[in-house]
């Protein structure tokens, strides 16, 4: 570490060494570093970020219903317990949402979910997913944004806001906004946050400018 070299290779002076790993107390396969190596490093704890994961998921073809569920139950994004064989973590949810076929028979799908994120988290996800099946059709929403029924259940509201954001374009942004603003403001914020990350060009629309002027409070960071 101090000499910045191995027996056969010397690092360039501009290279920065970064090491990542689990904490030893989490009992996740990590062991404490030797004391003299600890002294040669700076140590920082990195916290789970729902917004960061959702932003990444939007760009990596993760199931929009899965993203919506994480917004609904953020405490399940990283609920690790070393005493459990399967845990809900960012890695395991991503695997579940991208690898497990959603057209499996219900009993097999639940079994697969339990095997990846554990029984409790799997039960919550499957129940929410069934509820999200009530989500209005996206095409219908965009054809009739002012008359299509808005859902009452939070799970379905998150689902429709996320699904709209993932396919938002300059052409349909105004229509989407008419619909999402008929729900409580927090769901319009979910739509806007994800739509801006997925397609920044929507900021050039007249509809975005007018909404931003009227709702300056939600754009303050």
N, C-alpha and C positions, 0 to 999 in steps of 0.2 A: 504493500500500500504506500509506504513512504518513498520507496525508490521508484515506484511506478513502472515496474518491470517484472517479467518472469525470467526463468533461466534462459529462455531463447527469444524473448520479444520485449521491446521497450516501447511504452506508450508515447504518443505524440504529446507535447506539452499542453496542447489545446483540448485534449480529451478529458472529459469530466466523468468520474466513476460514480455510478449510481447503483446501489444494491437494494433489492426489494425482497420482502419475505413476510411470513406470518410471525406473530408474537409467540414466544415460547409458552406463555401462559394459556394460549388458546388451544394448545395440544392438537395442532394441525400439521404435525410432521416437522416443526421447526425446533431447533435446539439453540440455547443461548450462545451468543458469540463469545469467543475468548476475550478476557478482559483487556489485553493489550491491543486487540483489534478494535474493540469498542472505542478505545481512547483515540483511535486514528480516524474516527468517522463522526459525522453529524447525524443525529437521530431525530426523525420526525414521524409522528403518527398521522396516517391518512384516513379521513373519515369517508363513509359512504355518502354519495350525493345522488339523490333521486333525479334531479334536473340533468346532471351530467350523463347518467345512464340513459335517460329518456332521449336526450339529444343524440347520443351514440346509436341507440336502438332505431331511431327514426332514419338514420343514414345507412343502416345495415339490415334492412328488410326483416326486422322483427315484427311478429304479428301485432297489428295495432290494438287488438283486444288485450293482448298481454301488456302492452304499454299502458293502456287505460286501467287495467287492474292494478298495476304498480302505483299509479297515481291515486287509486282508490284506497289501497292498503300499503302505504309507503313503509310501514314498519316491517313488512315482510320482505323487503328488497334484500336485506342482509341480516337474517336472524339466525346466527350460527351458534350451535350448542355442541360442544365436543362429545357429549354423551349420546347424541343422536347419530344414527348411521347416515341419514339423508337430511340435508338442510336447505332451506330457502336462502340462496345467495344470488348475487348478480350473475355469477357463472352458471349456476344450476337453472335459474329461470330462463336465461338466454338459450341454454341447451333445450329446455323443455319447449319454449316457444318456437324454436327453429327446426327441431329435429323430430319431435313426436307428432305423428300424423293425427290431424284433428278428426279424421273420418273413421277412427277406430270405433268398435262397439263401446258403448258407455262404460261397461265394467272394465274393459281392457284399457281404455283411456285413463280412467281413474287409477288403475293399478300402475300404469306407466308414470303418471304424475306423482304418485306416492313414492315410487322408487327413486325419483329425481329430487323432489323437494320436501318429502316427508308427509305424513298423513294429514296433519292439521292444515298446513298450507295448501296441500293438494285439494282438500275438501272445499276450502274457501274459494280457490281458483275455479274449480269445476262448477260450483254453485253460481259464481259470478258470471262465468262464461255462458251458462244456460240462461241467465237473466239477460245478458247482452244480446242473446238471439232475438230479443224483442226490438232491437235497434231498427229504426226506420231505414228504408232503402235509400242509399246515397243519391241515386238518380232522381228519385221522387222528391227528396229534400231540395235538390237543386232546381227542379222544375216548379215546385210550389213552396218556396221557403217561408212564405208568410201564412200558409194555411196548414202545412203538414204538422201533425201533432208532435209536440215536444214531450219526451219521456219524463216521468216523475222520479224514477229510481236513479240514485247517484251513479250506480254502475253503468247504466245505459247512457246516461248523460256523458260520462267520461268516454264511453265507447264511441258515441256519435261525434263528439268533439275531436277525438284523436283520429278517427277514420276520415273525417272531412279534411283535417289538416294534412294528412299524408298524401292527399291527391289535390290539394289546393293549387290553383294557378291564378295568374293575373285575370284571366277571363271569368273564372267562377268565384273569385274572392268576395266580390260584393254580394253575390247571392248567398254564399256561406255565412257571411257576417249577418245578413238579415235573419237567418235562422238561429245561429248560436246566441245572438243577443236577445232572443226570446226566452233563453234559459238564464238562471242566476249568473251574475258576472264572472264568478270563478271559472265557469266552464267556457265562457268567451275568452278568458285569459289563457286557459289550456289550449284552445284552438289557435289563438294568435301566437303564443309562444312557439308551438310546434310548427305552425305554418311558416313563420318567419325563418326558422332554422332549416326547414325543408326546402323552401323556395323564397329566398330573400327578395325576389323581384316584386312580391306583392306589396312591398312598401312604396312602390311607385304609383299605386292606384289612388284614385280620388277617394275611394271608399275608406282606405286605410288612413289617409290624411285627415279626413273628416272625423273618423272615429278617434284618432289619436288626440286631436284638438279637444274633443268633448270629454275624453277620459285620460287626461294627462297623468292622473294619480297612478294608474297601473303601469305606466312606462317609466316611472322614476325608479332608478336602481341604487 
